Amino acid sequence: MGAVEHTPDYPPKTPPPPKRPVQPQRPDTSLEGTARARMLVRNRRSANWSLETAPWAPRKASGLVLERLHAWGYREADQIAAGLTEALVRAAVADGGRRVSVHLADRHRQALVVALSHRTGLTVVNTAVLPELTGLGAVSCGTDAAEDGRRMWAVLDL
């Protein structure tokens, strides 16, 4: 018997489509150490302003904060709120950034005032303003530094 070539009685299978190429892992771009959580205010009234770092900024910020507190119906703690806001913004202006952000929120008859200096590269947390804030009537206060600047805050009773 001779070698007879066998021909298939059905067409050959078509190859499956190519699989998706494996996506390379994203490079790790996080900074060394722990990342600072972004400020998040939920379920309460809040306001914020961006001011130039100028000698008039603390007084302007104080006026804006008092105006908003009055709009929310708080008039009892004007002196404390004004003093705390001016101290926070004065410290943020002293950092030397291009601008200062002031944030205000209220909850349960307490107000949170935050000042953020937008000077990059501050690595040391300056706590010199904290005794002044407690002396002005802050219930709680704090500060921290990150790549985008120094954040200082104070909580006051209304």
N, CA and C atoms as an extended XYZ file, in Angstrom:
474
Properties=species:S:1:pos:R:3:atomname:S:1:resname:S:1:resid:I:1 pbc="F F F"
N         0.799       -1.157        0.000 N   MET     1
C         0.000        0.000        0.000 CA  MET     1
C         0.844        1.222        0.000 C   MET     1
N         0.424        2.009       -0.810 N   GLY     2
C         1.155        3.251       -0.966 CA  GLY     2
C         0.702        4.285        0.032 C   GLY     2
N         1.557        5.167        0.257 N   ALA     3
C         1.230        6.250        1.203 CA  ALA     3
C         0.279        7.207        0.533 C   ALA     3
N        -0.911        7.230        1.053 N   VAL     4
C        -1.932        8.119        0.509 CA  VAL     4
C        -2.070        9.297        1.473 C   VAL     4
N        -2.029       10.452        0.887 N   GLU     5
C        -2.200       11.632        1.744 CA  GLU     5
C        -3.641       11.743        2.134 C   GLU     5
N        -3.832       11.981        3.403 N   HIS     6
C        -5.191       12.107        3.913 CA  HIS     6
C        -5.596       13.572        3.880 C   HIS     6
N        -6.736       13.841        3.308 N   THR     7
C        -7.265       15.206        3.293 CA  THR     7
C        -8.414       15.259        4.289 C   THR     7
N        -8.421       16.249        5.131 N   PRO     8
C        -9.503       16.337        6.129 CA  PRO     8
C       -10.823       16.651        5.461 C   PRO     8
N       -11.907       16.131        6.021 N   ASP     9
C       -13.215       16.404        5.444 CA  ASP     9
C       -13.872       17.615        6.104 C   ASP     9
N       -13.169       18.389        6.898 N   TYR    10
C       -13.715       19.625        7.475 CA  TYR    10
C       -12.613       20.682        7.409 C   TYR    10
N       -13.008       21.956        7.432 N   PRO    11
C       -11.947       22.972        7.352 CA  PRO    11
C       -11.193       23.054        8.682 C   PRO    11
N        -9.962       23.472        8.640 N   PRO    12
C        -9.185       23.575        9.891 CA  PRO    12
C        -9.757       24.681       10.794 C   PRO    12
N        -9.535       24.536       12.083 N   LYS    13
C       -10.006       25.543       13.032 CA  LYS    13
C        -9.250       26.847       12.807 C   LYS    13
N       -10.009       27.946       12.973 N   THR    14
C        -9.320       29.239       12.894 CA  THR    14
C        -8.700       29.504       14.260 C   THR    14
N        -7.570       30.119       14.278 N   PRO    15
C        -6.923       30.365       15.582 CA  PRO    15
C        -7.748       31.374       16.396 C   PRO    15
N        -7.736       31.252       17.705 N   PRO    16
C        -8.491       32.201       18.536 CA  PRO    16
C        -7.882       33.601       18.417 C   PRO    16
N        -8.684       34.609       18.636 N   PRO    17
C        -8.126       35.959       18.553 CA  PRO    17
C        -7.060       36.150       19.634 C   PRO    17
N        -6.114       37.022       19.375 N   PRO    18
C        -5.040       37.215       20.366 CA  PRO    18
C        -5.609       37.795       21.662 C   PRO    18
N        -5.039       37.368       22.772 N   LYS    19
C        -5.471       37.873       24.069 CA  LYS    19
C        -4.954       39.294       24.252 C   LYS    19
N        -5.645       40.004       25.130 N   ARG    20
C        -5.210       41.362       25.434 CA  ARG    20
C        -3.814       41.339       26.019 C   ARG    20
N        -2.976       42.247       25.612 N   PRO    21
C        -1.639       42.253       26.222 CA  PRO    21
C        -1.745       42.618       27.706 C   PRO    21
N        -0.879       42.083       28.486 N   VAL    22
C        -0.868       42.359       29.915 CA  VAL    22
C        -0.442       43.810       30.117 C   VAL    22
N        -1.250       44.541       30.896 N   GLN    23
C        -0.920       45.939       31.170 CA  GLN    23
C         0.233       45.993       32.167 C   GLN    23
N         1.234       46.798       31.878 N   PRO    24
C         2.316       46.921       32.857 CA  PRO    24
C         1.794       47.629       34.111 C   PRO    24
N         2.374       47.316       35.242 N   GLN    25
C         1.952       47.957       36.483 CA  GLN    25
C         2.321       49.428       36.448 C   GLN    25
N         1.469       50.223       37.075 N   ARG    26
C         1.753       51.652       37.136 CA  ARG    26
C         2.961       51.876       38.035 C   ARG    26
N         3.788       52.844       37.672 N   PRO    27
C         4.941       53.112       38.534 CA  PRO    27
C         4.480       53.703       39.864 C   PRO    27
N         5.215       53.431       40.908 N   ASP    28
C         4.885       53.947       42.233 CA  ASP    28
C         5.369       55.387       42.317 C   ASP    28
N         4.427       56.320       42.282 N   THR    29
C         4.793       57.740       42.314 CA  THR    29
C         4.511       58.363       43.666 C   THR    29
N         4.170       57.553       44.649 N   SER    30
C         3.862       58.125       45.959 CA  SER    30
C         5.140       58.621       46.623 C   SER    30
N         4.954       59.576       47.505 N   LEU    31
C         6.078       60.131       48.237 CA  LEU    31
C         6.489       59.172       49.341 C   LEU    31
N         7.714       59.313       49.772 N   GLU    32
C         8.181       58.511       50.893 CA  GLU    32
C         7.381       58.891       52.127 C   GLU    32
N         7.086       57.948       52.978 N   GLY    33
C         6.349       58.246       54.199 CA  GLY    33
C         4.858       58.194       53.971 C   GLY    33
N         4.133       58.729       54.915 N   THR    34
C         2.681       58.706       54.816 CA  THR    34
C         2.182       59.952       54.111 C   THR    34
N         1.206       59.763       53.285 N   ALA    35
C         0.623       60.890       52.564 CA  ALA    35
C        -0.416       61.568       53.444 C   ALA    35
N        -0.476       62.872       53.338 N   ARG    36
C        -1.448       63.630       54.119 CA  ARG    36
C        -2.796       63.552       53.436 C   ARG    36
N        -3.801       63.269       54.203 N   ALA    37
C        -5.149       63.219       53.647 CA  ALA    37
C        -5.599       64.627       53.294 C   ALA    37
N        -6.280       64.747       52.184 N   ARG    38
C        -6.824       66.042       51.799 CA  ARG    38
C        -7.922       66.425       52.781 C   ARG    38
N        -8.056       67.707       52.960 N   MET    39
C        -9.080       68.174       53.880 CA  MET    39
C       -10.451       67.919       53.270 C   MET    39
N       -11.333       67.342       54.057 N   LEU    40
C       -12.662       67.001       53.579 CA  LEU    40
C       -13.671       67.423       54.632 C   LEU    40
N       -14.626       68.243       54.232 N   VAL    41
C       -15.678       68.705       55.135 CA  VAL    41
C       -16.995       68.190       54.593 C   VAL    41
N       -17.724       67.429       55.422 N   ARG    42
C       -18.995       66.848       54.985 CA  ARG    42
C       -20.097       67.163       55.982 C   ARG    42
N       -21.321       67.196       55.462 N   ASN    43
C       -22.525       67.299       56.281 CA  ASN    43
C       -22.529       68.504       57.215 C   ASN    43
N       -22.016       69.609       56.745 N   ARG    44
C       -22.058       70.841       57.518 CA  ARG    44
C       -21.859       72.017       56.582 C   ARG    44
N       -22.205       73.178       57.047 N   ARG    45
C       -21.986       74.369       56.231 CA  ARG    45
C       -20.501       74.682       56.212 C   ARG    45
N       -20.036       75.161       55.088 N   SER    46
C       -18.623       75.517       54.998 CA  SER    46
C       -18.448       76.649       53.999 C   SER    46
N       -17.318       77.311       54.114 N   ALA    47
C       -16.962       78.396       53.202 CA  ALA    47
C       -15.446       78.436       53.110 C   ALA    47
N       -14.933       78.970       52.015 N   ASN    48
C       -13.482       79.123       51.891 CA  ASN    48
C       -13.158       80.322       51.025 C   ASN    48
N       -11.989       80.871       51.258 N   TRP    49
C       -11.520       82.038       50.528 CA  TRP    49
C       -10.037       81.865       50.249 C   TRP    49
N        -9.593       82.418       49.146 N   SER    50
C        -8.180       82.435       48.796 CA  SER    50
C        -7.729       83.889       48.804 C   SER    50
N        -6.703       84.169       49.572 N   LEU    51
C        -6.216       85.537       49.728 CA  LEU    51
C        -4.750       85.628       49.339 C   LEU    51
N        -4.363       86.794       48.927 N   GLU    52
C        -2.969       87.097       48.627 CA  GLU    52
C        -2.200       87.161       49.948 C   GLU    52
N        -0.935       86.765       49.942 N   THR    53
C        -0.147       86.888       51.171 CA  THR    53
C         0.357       88.319       51.268 C   THR    53
N        -0.410       89.139       51.898 N   ALA    54
C        -0.098       90.554       52.066 CA  ALA    54
C        -0.343       90.928       53.524 C   ALA    54
N         0.194       92.065       53.955 N   PRO    55
C        -0.004       92.474       55.351 CA  PRO    55
C        -1.476       92.660       55.734 C   PRO    55
N        -2.328       92.945       54.776 N   TRP    56
C        -3.747       93.154       55.057 CA  TRP    56
C        -4.547       91.850       55.107 C   TRP    56
N        -3.964       90.734       54.746 N   ALA    57
C        -4.691       89.462       54.654 CA  ALA    57
C        -5.309       89.004       55.984 C   ALA    57
N        -4.611       89.104       57.129 N   PRO    58
C        -5.254       88.643       58.370 CA  PRO    58
C        -6.530       89.418       58.707 C   PRO    58
N        -6.505       90.728       58.532 N   ARG    59
C        -7.678       91.550       58.837 CA  ARG    59
C        -8.818       91.245       57.862 C   ARG    59
N        -8.483       91.074       56.580 N   LYS    60
C        -9.491       90.759       55.563 CA  LYS    60
C       -10.133       89.400       55.855 C   LYS    60
N        -9.308       88.399       56.164 N   ALA    61
C        -9.821       87.062       56.466 CA  ALA    61
C       -10.729       87.099       57.688 C   ALA    61
N       -10.338       87.858       58.689 N   SER    62
C       -11.152       87.984       59.888 CA  SER    62
C       -12.524       88.565       59.565 C   SER    62
N       -12.557       89.588       58.729 N   GLY    63
C       -13.831       90.180       58.323 CA  GLY    63
C       -14.703       89.206       57.554 C   GLY    63
N       -14.090       88.432       56.651 N   LEU    64
C       -14.849       87.455       55.864 CA  LEU    64
C       -15.434       86.352       56.750 C   LEU    64
N       -14.642       85.874       57.700 N   VAL    65
C       -15.106       84.815       58.599 CA  VAL    65
C       -16.250       85.328       59.474 C   VAL    65
N       -16.097       86.533       60.023 N   LEU    66
C       -17.166       87.089       60.866 CA  LEU    66
C       -18.444       87.313       60.069 C   LEU    66
N       -18.299       87.795       58.846 N   GLU    67
C       -19.472       88.015       57.992 CA  GLU    67
C       -20.228       86.707       57.760 C   GLU    67
N       -19.493       85.623       57.491 N   ARG    68
C       -20.134       84.334       57.247 CA  ARG    68
C       -20.749       83.767       58.528 C   ARG    68
N       -20.052       83.911       59.652 N   LEU    69
C       -20.619       83.441       60.916 CA  LEU    69
C       -21.908       84.196       61.247 C   LEU    69
N       -21.945       85.492       60.974 N   HIS    70
C       -23.170       86.271       61.203 CA  HIS    70
C       -24.283       85.787       60.285 C   HIS    70
N       -23.951       85.471       59.035 N   ALA    71
C       -24.958       84.962       58.096 CA  ALA    71
C       -25.523       83.621       58.574 C   ALA    71
N       -24.717       82.849       59.281 N   TRP    72
C       -25.165       81.568       59.808 CA  TRP    72
C       -25.880       81.712       61.153 C   TRP    72
N       -25.945       82.930       61.677 N   GLY    73
C       -26.662       83.172       62.924 CA  GLY    73
C       -25.814       83.157       64.177 C   GLY    73
N       -24.498       83.154       64.060 N   TYR    74
C       -23.612       83.173       65.227 CA  TYR    74
C       -23.072       84.587       65.407 C   TYR    74
N       -23.363       85.198       66.550 N   ARG    75
C       -22.880       86.554       66.818 CA  ARG    75
C       -22.186       86.658       68.175 C   ARG    75
N       -22.179       85.591       68.945 N   GLU    76
C       -21.690       85.661       70.316 CA  GLU    76
C       -20.164       85.646       70.424 C   GLU    76
N       -19.474       84.990       69.540 N   ALA    77
C       -18.032       84.776       69.681 CA  ALA    77
C       -17.221       85.603       68.690 C   ALA    77
N       -17.667       86.820       68.405 N   ASP    78
C       -16.983       87.642       67.403 CA  ASP    78
C       -15.516       87.893       67.743 C   ASP    78
N       -15.248       88.269       68.980 N   GLN    79
C       -13.881       88.623       69.363 CA  GLN    79
C       -12.953       87.409       69.278 C   GLN    79
N       -13.421       86.276       69.761 N   ILE    80
C       -12.598       85.056       69.716 CA  ILE    80
C       -12.371       84.623       68.272 C   ILE    80
N       -13.430       84.610       67.460 N   ALA    81
C       -13.305       84.192       66.058 CA  ALA    81
C       -12.371       85.118       65.298 C   ALA    81
N       -12.487       86.416       65.527 N   ALA    82
C       -11.622       87.375       64.832 CA  ALA    82
C       -10.167       87.184       65.244 C   ALA    82
N        -9.922       87.021       66.540 N   GLY    83
C        -8.554       86.843       67.018 CA  GLY    83
C        -7.914       85.570       66.493 C   GLY    83
N        -8.664       84.469       66.531 N   LEU    84
C        -8.126       83.199       66.035 CA  LEU    84
C        -7.842       83.259       64.538 C   LEU    84
N        -8.769       83.833       63.778 N   THR    85
C        -8.578       83.915       62.325 CA  THR    85
C        -7.362       84.763       61.997 C   THR    85
N        -7.229       85.906       62.657 N   GLU    86
C        -6.073       86.767       62.391 CA  GLU    86
C        -4.766       86.069       62.745 C   GLU    86
N        -4.719       85.362       63.866 N   ALA    87
C        -3.493       84.655       64.257 CA  ALA    87
C        -3.146       83.555       63.260 C   ALA    87
N        -4.139       82.788       62.833 N   LEU    88
C        -3.894       81.711       61.865 CA  LEU    88
C        -3.384       82.266       60.543 C   LEU    88
N        -4.038       83.295       60.033 N   VAL    89
C        -3.651       83.843       58.728 CA  VAL    89
C        -2.313       84.567       58.834 C   VAL    89
N        -2.049       85.241       59.949 N   ARG    90
C        -0.756       85.906       60.134 CA  ARG    90
C         0.378       84.877       60.074 C   ARG    90
N         0.185       83.724       60.710 N   ALA    91
C         1.198       82.660       60.675 CA  ALA    91
C         1.348       82.093       59.267 C   ALA    91
N         0.241       81.960       58.538 N   ALA    92
C         0.310       81.444       57.162 CA  ALA    92
C         1.005       82.440       56.246 C   ALA    92
N         0.750       83.726       56.435 N   VAL    93
C         1.416       84.759       55.631 CA  VAL    93
C         2.914       84.748       55.920 C   VAL    93
N         3.288       84.527       57.176 N   ALA    94
C         4.703       84.501       57.553 CA  ALA    94
C         5.462       83.360       56.882 C   ALA    94
N         4.761       82.311       56.453 N   ASP    95
C         5.423       81.208       55.748 CA  ASP    95
C         5.963       81.642       54.394 C   ASP    95
N         5.406       82.697       53.809 N   GLY    96
C         5.936       83.239       52.568 CA  GLY    96
C         5.436       82.604       51.294 C   GLY    96
N         4.311       81.948       51.309 N   GLY    97
C         3.761       81.382       50.074 CA  GLY    97
C         3.151       82.462       49.197 C   GLY    97
N         2.630       82.082       48.054 N   ARG    98
C         2.029       83.046       47.134 CA  ARG    98
C         0.619       83.430       47.540 C   ARG    98
N        -0.078       82.526       48.227 N   ARG    99
C        -1.446       82.800       48.648 CA  ARG    99
C        -1.735       82.043       49.931 C   ARG    99
N        -2.851       82.407       50.542 N   VAL   100
C        -3.314       81.766       51.770 CA  VAL   100
C        -4.759       81.356       51.544 C   VAL   100
N        -5.107       80.132       51.892 N   SER   101
C        -6.496       79.676       51.829 CA  SER   101
C        -7.054       79.657       53.244 C   SER   101
N        -8.254       80.202       53.392 N   VAL   102
C        -8.936       80.202       54.686 CA  VAL   102
C       -10.217       79.393       54.514 C   VAL   102
N       -10.432       78.430       55.396 N   HIS   103
C       -11.604       77.557       55.338 CA  HIS   103
C       -12.359       77.669       56.656 C   HIS   103
N       -13.680       77.671       56.563 N   LEU   104
C       -14.533       77.802       57.739 CA  LEU   104
C       -15.643       76.758       57.656 C   LEU   104
N       -15.923       76.100       58.767 N   ALA   105
C       -17.037       75.145       58.834 CA  ALA   105
C       -17.636       75.211       60.231 C   ALA   105
N       -18.928       74.886       60.331 N   ASP   106
C       -19.570       74.865       61.647 CA  ASP   106
C       -20.306       73.552       61.856 C   ASP   106
N       -20.419       73.184       63.142 N   ARG   107
C       -21.155       71.971       63.503 CA  ARG   107
C       -21.346       71.959       65.016 C   ARG   107
N       -22.545       71.688       65.451 N   HIS   108
C       -22.864       71.581       66.877 CA  HIS   108
C       -22.369       72.786       67.676 C   HIS   108
N       -22.643       73.964       67.185 N   ARG   109
C       -22.264       75.230       67.818 CA  ARG   109
C       -20.762       75.350       68.044 C   ARG   109
N       -19.988       74.779       67.137 N   GLN   110
C       -18.543       74.962       67.109 CA  GLN   110
C       -18.151       75.338       65.694 C   GLN   110
N       -17.100       76.129       65.578 N   ALA   111
C       -16.600       76.528       64.262 CA  ALA   111
C       -15.166       76.043       64.106 C   ALA   111
N       -14.841       75.603       62.915 N   LEU   112
C       -13.485       75.208       62.554 CA  LEU   112
C       -12.950       76.256       61.595 C   LEU   112
N       -11.803       76.849       61.933 N   VAL   113
C       -11.141       77.812       61.060 CA  VAL   113
C        -9.793       77.210       60.686 C   VAL   113
N        -9.526       77.113       59.382 N   VAL   114
C        -8.281       76.524       58.883 CA  VAL   114
C        -7.597       77.535       57.982 C   VAL   114
N        -6.285       77.675       58.138 N   ALA   115
C        -5.490       78.512       57.239 CA  ALA   115
C        -4.407       77.631       56.628 C   ALA   115
N        -4.278       77.690       55.318 N   LEU   116
C        -3.283       76.893       54.598 CA  LEU   116
C        -2.369       77.831       53.838 C   LEU   116
N        -1.073       77.773       54.151 N   SER   117
C        -0.093       78.555       53.394 CA  SER   117
C         0.358       77.682       52.238 C   SER   117
N         0.366       78.211       51.077 N   HIS   118
C         0.687       77.417       49.890 CA  HIS   118
C         2.154       77.550       49.517 C   HIS   118
N         3.020       77.441       50.488 N   ARG   119
C         4.450       77.478       50.223 CA  ARG   119
C         4.961       76.049       50.181 C   ARG   119
N         5.524       75.682       49.050 N   THR   120
C         6.006       74.309       48.899 CA  THR   120
C         7.340       74.134       49.606 C   THR   120
N         7.599       72.923       50.003 N   GLY   121
C         8.894       72.580       50.564 CA  GLY   121
C         9.049       72.828       52.051 C   GLY   121
N         7.995       73.151       52.762 N   LEU   122
C         8.105       73.300       54.215 CA  LEU   122
C         8.198       71.908       54.822 C   LEU   122
N         9.281       71.635       55.504 N   THR   123
C         9.465       70.296       56.059 CA  THR   123
C         9.318       70.268       57.571 C   THR   123
N         9.497       71.407       58.217 N   VAL   124
C         9.415       71.454       59.669 CA  VAL   124
C         8.068       72.034       60.072 C   VAL   124
N         7.407       71.373       60.994 N   VAL   125
C         6.137       71.877       61.510 CA  VAL   125
C         6.450       72.918       62.578 C   VAL   125
N         5.996       74.132       62.354 N   ASN   126
C         6.210       75.216       63.299 CA  ASN   126
C         5.015       75.273       64.247 C   ASN   126
N         5.247       75.000       65.505 N   THR   127
C         4.152       74.973       66.479 CA  THR   127
C         4.112       76.224       67.340 C   THR   127
N         4.834       77.265       66.965 N   ALA   128
C         4.889       78.477       67.782 CA  ALA   128
C         3.539       79.167       67.896 C   ALA   128
N         2.659       78.983       66.931 N   VAL   129
C         1.363       79.659       66.950 CA  VAL   129
C         0.362       78.973       67.887 C   VAL   129
N         0.597       77.746       68.260 N   LEU   130
C        -0.378       76.992       69.055 CA  LEU   130
C        -0.653       77.594       70.437 C   LEU   130
N         0.368       78.008       71.213 N   PRO   131
C         0.056       78.637       72.508 CA  PRO   131
C        -0.756       79.927       72.353 C   PRO   131
N        -0.487       80.683       71.303 N   GLU   132
C        -1.258       81.900       71.055 CA  GLU   132
C        -2.724       81.558       70.784 C   GLU   132
N        -2.960       80.501       70.004 N   LEU   133
C        -4.335       80.107       69.681 CA  LEU   133
C        -5.105       79.663       70.925 C   LEU   133
N        -4.460       78.886       71.784 N   THR   134
C        -5.151       78.460       73.007 CA  THR   134
C        -5.386       79.645       73.930 C   THR   134
N        -4.470       80.599       73.943 N   GLY   135
C        -4.659       81.803       74.742 CA  GLY   135
C        -5.802       82.668       74.245 C   GLY   135
N        -6.092       82.589       72.950 N   LEU   136
C        -7.187       83.372       72.372 CA  LEU   136
C        -8.551       82.704       72.549 C   LEU   136
N        -8.571       81.468       73.020 N   GLY   137
C        -9.853       80.815       73.288 CA  GLY   137
C       -10.163       79.616       72.420 C   GLY   137
N        -9.169       79.043       71.751 N   ALA   138
C        -9.413       77.856       70.925 CA  ALA   138
C        -9.669       76.648       71.820 C   ALA   138
N       -10.686       75.875       71.488 N   VAL   139
C       -10.987       74.638       72.199 CA  VAL   139
C        -9.976       73.574       71.803 C   VAL   139
N        -9.592       73.574       70.532 N   SER   140
C        -8.638       72.622       69.985 CA  SER   140
C        -7.898       73.316       68.851 C   SER   140
N        -6.635       72.966       68.648 N   CYS   141
C        -5.875       73.563       67.546 CA  CYS   141
C        -4.749       72.617       67.155 C   CYS   141
N        -4.189       72.838       65.983 N   GLY   142
C        -3.105       71.992       65.515 CA  GLY   142
C        -2.483       72.531       64.251 C   GLY   142
N        -1.418       71.886       63.828 N   THR   143
C        -0.713       72.286       62.619 CA  THR   143
C         0.011       71.078       62.044 C   THR   143
N         0.200       71.056       60.741 N   ASP   144
C         1.033       70.056       60.089 CA  ASP   144
C         1.577       70.646       58.798 C   ASP   144
N         2.636       70.031       58.295 N   ALA   145
C         3.282       70.512       57.071 CA  ALA   145
C         3.334       69.383       56.055 C   ALA   145
N         3.190       69.746       54.782 N   ALA   146
C         3.281       68.782       53.685 CA  ALA   146
C         3.866       69.502       52.478 C   ALA   146
N         3.907       68.819       51.363 N   GLU   147
C         4.493       69.390       50.156 CA  GLU   147
C         3.789       70.658       49.689 C   GLU   147
N         2.482       70.745       49.920 N   ASP   148
C         1.744       71.910       49.417 CA  ASP   148
C         1.664       73.048       50.424 C   ASP   148
N         2.306       72.936       51.557 N   GLY   149
C         2.328       74.024       52.518 CA  GLY   149
C         1.982       73.569       53.922 C   GLY   149
N         1.808       74.555       54.794 N   ARG   150
C         1.495       74.272       56.191 CA  ARG   150
C         0.023       74.541       56.443 C   ARG   150
N        -0.623       73.636       57.161 N   ARG   151
C        -2.038       73.766       57.488 CA  ARG   151
C        -2.148       73.961       58.996 C   ARG   151
N        -2.858       75.023       59.386 N   MET   152
C        -3.084       75.313       60.799 CA  MET   152
C        -4.578       75.432       61.026 C   MET   152
N        -5.081       74.931       62.153 N   TRP   153
C        -6.510       74.995       62.391 CA  TRP   153
C        -6.797       75.268       63.862 C   TRP   153
N        -7.983       75.799       64.085 N   ALA   154
C        -8.464       76.045       65.442 CA  ALA   154
C        -9.968       75.800       65.470 C   ALA   154
N       -10.440       75.234       66.566 N   VAL   155
C       -11.866       75.013       66.790 CA  VAL   155
C       -12.280       75.917       67.945 C   VAL   155
N       -13.412       76.614       67.778 N   LEU   156
C       -13.898       77.488       68.836 CA  LEU   156
C       -15.368       77.226       69.095 C   LEU   156
N       -15.755       77.424       70.339 N   ASP   157
C       -17.162       77.288       70.708 CA  ASP   157
C       -17.911       78.541       70.299 C   ASP   157
N       -19.108       78.348       69.774 N   LEU   158
C       -19.934       79.487       69.386 CA  LEU   158
C       -20.996       79.658       70.403 C   LEU   158
